[in-house]
Amino acid sequence: MYQPKHYKKDDIQFAHQLIKENPFGEFVLMGDHLLATHIPILIDSFSTKFRLYSHIANHNPQYEYLKEGTEALLIFKGADAYISSSWYREKDISTWDYSAVHINCKIKLQTEKELRESLKNLVHHFEKKQDSPLEYDEIPNHIIESHISQITGFWCEPQSVKGIGKWHQKSDKKDIENIIGKLQKDACPHTSLIKNLKDEHGL
């Protein structure tokens, strides 16, 4: 990760918060070439040390390289936005504000028991926010069993954690106020997703 000094955010608390708010990350492994999968990756809240967990499908090309001790890279991205130089009081270069965390980690494969517990925790993490939650144990058993045989769970044990928060740290207050005002006029962040769904399904 490229980290200019004034944007560097390597403290664990920054990483925890960004991952908590943006758990859908990129899981990168080296196979015969670089391989990446977009998956939910959560922090293990039951561990006394910082570690994360996830799973991939066994037919995923990464599965062949998912071995005990393998090095992986986890990438988490926070909110980002193009910042137009027309928003500044004086002409300057346009840029992009963003935040991200990169975690280099070692893989530890889960047992089937650990995988089942991880899936329960994963589902609960997201279902608890729903109006009518459907917990993992409420899913029909035959579906659970057919699913378990087709996936592999793993722990991610961090070796290094690097973060960046580029938020116009060197700008003056008036420019910051202008930037915030312009960003507040933007549409809901889900607007493009809704459009994609409609386009894909002819709605």
C-alpha positions as CSV (number, residue, x, y, z in Angstrom):
1,M,0.0,0.0,0.0
2,Y,1.2,3.5,-0.9
3,Q,1.0,5.6,2.3
4,P,2.0,9.3,2.2
5,K,2.9,10.1,5.7
6,H,0.0,12.5,6.4
7,Y,-2.6,9.9,5.3
8,K,-1.1,6.9,7.1
9,K,-3.4,5.1,9.4
10,D,-1.8,1.9,10.8
11,D,-3.4,1.8,14.2
12,I,-5.5,-1.4,14.8
13,Q,-8.6,0.7,15.9
14,F,-8.7,2.4,12.5
15,A,-8.6,-1.0,10.8
16,H,-11.2,-2.5,13.1
17,Q,-13.7,0.3,12.5
18,L,-13.2,0.4,8.7
19,I,-13.6,-3.4,8.5
20,K,-16.7,-3.3,10.7
21,E,-18.3,-0.8,8.4
22,N,-17.1,-2.4,5.2
23,P,-16.8,-6.2,5.7
24,F,-17.2,-7.1,2.0
25,G,-13.5,-7.2,1.0
26,E,-11.1,-8.6,-1.6
27,F,-9.3,-11.9,-0.8
28,V,-6.1,-12.2,-2.9
29,L,-3.9,-15.2,-3.3
30,M,-1.0,-16.1,-5.6
31,G,-1.7,-19.1,-7.7
32,D,-0.1,-19.6,-11.1
33,H,-1.2,-15.9,-11.3
34,L,-2.8,-13.5,-8.9
35,L,-6.3,-14.6,-7.9
36,A,-8.9,-12.4,-6.1
37,T,-12.4,-13.1,-4.8
38,H,-14.9,-10.6,-3.4
39,I,-16.3,-12.0,-0.1
40,P,-17.6,-11.0,3.3
41,I,-14.7,-11.1,5.8
42,L,-15.4,-10.6,9.5
43,I,-13.2,-10.0,12.5
44,D,-13.4,-13.0,15.0
45,S,-15.0,-11.3,18.0
46,F,-14.4,-14.4,20.1
47,S,-10.6,-14.5,19.7
48,T,-8.3,-12.9,22.2
49,K,-6.0,-11.9,19.3
50,F,-6.8,-10.1,16.1
51,R,-7.9,-12.5,13.4
52,L,-10.5,-12.7,10.7
53,Y,-12.5,-15.4,9.0
54,S,-14.3,-16.2,5.8
55,H,-15.0,-19.0,3.3
56,I,-14.9,-19.7,-0.4
57,A,-16.6,-22.2,-2.7
58,N,-14.6,-25.3,-3.5
59,H,-15.1,-24.7,-7.2
60,N,-13.4,-21.3,-6.9
61,P,-10.0,-21.4,-8.6
62,Q,-8.5,-20.1,-5.4
63,Y,-9.4,-23.3,-3.6
64,E,-6.4,-25.2,-5.2
65,Y,-4.0,-22.7,-3.5
66,L,-5.9,-22.4,-0.2
67,K,-3.3,-24.2,2.0
68,E,-2.3,-24.0,5.7
69,G,0.3,-21.2,6.0
70,T,-0.4,-19.7,2.6
71,E,0.1,-15.9,2.5
72,A,-3.0,-13.9,1.5
73,L,-3.8,-10.2,1.1
74,L,-7.1,-8.8,2.4
75,I,-8.3,-5.5,1.0
76,F,-11.1,-3.4,2.6
77,K,-12.2,-0.1,1.1
78,G,-14.2,2.6,2.9
79,A,-16.2,5.4,1.3
80,D,-14.5,7.2,-1.6
81,A,-15.3,10.2,-3.8
82,Y,-13.9,12.2,-6.7
83,I,-13.1,15.7,-5.5
84,S,-13.3,18.3,-8.3
85,S,-10.8,21.2,-8.2
86,S,-13.8,23.4,-9.1
87,W,-14.8,23.1,-5.5
88,Y,-11.7,24.9,-4.3
89,R,-11.5,28.6,-3.9
90,E,-8.3,28.6,-6.0
91,K,-7.4,26.5,-9.0
92,D,-5.6,23.3,-8.1
93,I,-5.4,19.6,-9.1
94,S,-8.5,17.4,-8.8
95,T,-8.1,14.3,-6.6
96,W,-9.9,11.4,-4.9
97,D,-10.6,11.1,-1.2
98,Y,-10.8,7.5,0.2
99,S,-9.9,5.2,3.0
100,A,-8.6,1.6,2.9
101,V,-7.0,-1.2,4.9
102,H,-4.6,-3.9,3.6
103,I,-3.9,-6.9,5.7
104,N,-1.2,-9.4,4.8
105,C,-2.1,-12.6,6.6
106,K,-1.4,-16.3,6.9
107,I,-4.2,-18.8,6.2
108,K,-5.3,-21.4,8.8
109,L,-7.9,-23.8,7.5
110,Q,-11.0,-24.3,9.7
111,T,-12.3,-27.6,10.9
112,E,-15.9,-28.5,9.9
113,K,-17.0,-27.5,13.4
114,E,-15.3,-24.2,13.2
115,L,-16.8,-23.6,9.7
116,R,-20.3,-24.2,11.0
117,E,-19.8,-21.8,13.9
118,S,-18.3,-19.2,11.6
119,L,-21.3,-19.5,9.3
120,K,-23.7,-19.0,12.2
121,N,-21.8,-16.0,13.3
122,L,-21.6,-14.6,9.8
123,V,-25.3,-15.0,9.2
124,H,-26.2,-13.5,12.6
125,H,-24.0,-10.5,12.0
126,F,-26.0,-9.5,9.0
127,E,-29.4,-10.9,9.8
128,K,-29.7,-9.1,13.2
129,K,-30.3,-5.9,11.3
130,Q,-33.2,-7.3,9.3
131,D,-36.9,-6.7,10.1
132,S,-37.5,-10.5,10.2
133,P,-34.1,-12.2,10.8
134,L,-33.6,-15.7,9.5
135,E,-30.8,-17.2,11.5
136,Y,-28.5,-20.0,10.2
137,D,-30.1,-22.7,12.4
138,E,-33.5,-21.8,10.9
139,I,-32.4,-22.8,7.4
140,P,-33.6,-26.3,6.5
141,N,-31.0,-28.9,7.4
142,H,-30.8,-30.5,4.0
143,I,-29.8,-27.1,2.5
144,I,-27.2,-26.6,5.3
145,E,-25.6,-30.0,4.7
146,S,-25.4,-29.7,0.9
147,H,-23.9,-26.2,1.4
148,I,-21.2,-27.3,3.9
149,S,-19.8,-29.9,1.6
150,Q,-19.2,-27.3,-1.1
151,I,-17.3,-24.6,0.8
152,T,-14.1,-24.3,2.8
153,G,-13.7,-22.0,5.8
154,F,-10.5,-20.4,6.9
155,W,-9.0,-18.1,9.5
156,C,-6.8,-15.1,8.5
157,E,-4.0,-14.4,10.9
158,P,-2.6,-10.9,10.3
159,Q,1.1,-10.5,9.7
160,S,0.9,-6.8,8.9
161,V,-1.9,-4.2,8.9
162,K,-1.7,-1.0,6.8
163,G,-4.3,1.7,6.5
164,I,-4.8,5.0,4.7
165,G,-7.3,7.8,5.2
166,K,-7.0,10.5,2.6
167,W,-9.4,13.3,3.6
168,H,-7.8,16.5,2.4
169,Q,-5.7,16.8,5.6
170,K,-3.7,19.8,4.1
171,S,-6.7,21.9,3.0
172,D,-8.0,24.9,4.8
173,K,-11.4,25.0,6.6
174,K,-13.2,26.9,3.8
175,D,-12.3,24.4,1.1
176,I,-13.2,21.5,3.4
177,E,-16.7,23.1,4.0
178,N,-17.1,23.5,0.2
179,I,-16.1,19.9,-0.4
180,I,-18.6,18.6,2.3
181,G,-21.4,20.7,0.8
182,K,-20.8,19.3,-2.7
183,L,-20.6,15.7,-1.5
184,Q,-23.9,16.2,0.5
185,K,-25.7,16.9,-2.8
186,D,-24.7,13.5,-4.3
187,A,-27.4,10.8,-4.7
188,C,-27.8,7.9,-2.3
189,P,-24.8,5.5,-2.7
190,H,-27.1,2.7,-3.6
191,T,-28.5,4.5,-6.6
192,S,-26.1,2.9,-9.0
193,L,-26.7,-0.6,-7.6
194,I,-30.5,-0.2,-8.0
195,K,-29.9,0.9,-11.6
196,N,-27.7,-2.1,-12.3
197,L,-30.3,-4.5,-10.9
198,K,-33.0,-2.8,-13.0
199,D,-30.9,-2.9,-16.1
200,E,-29.9,-6.6,-15.6
201,H,-33.5,-7.7,-15.1
202,G,-35.1,-5.4,-17.6
203,L,-37.1,-3.5,-15.0
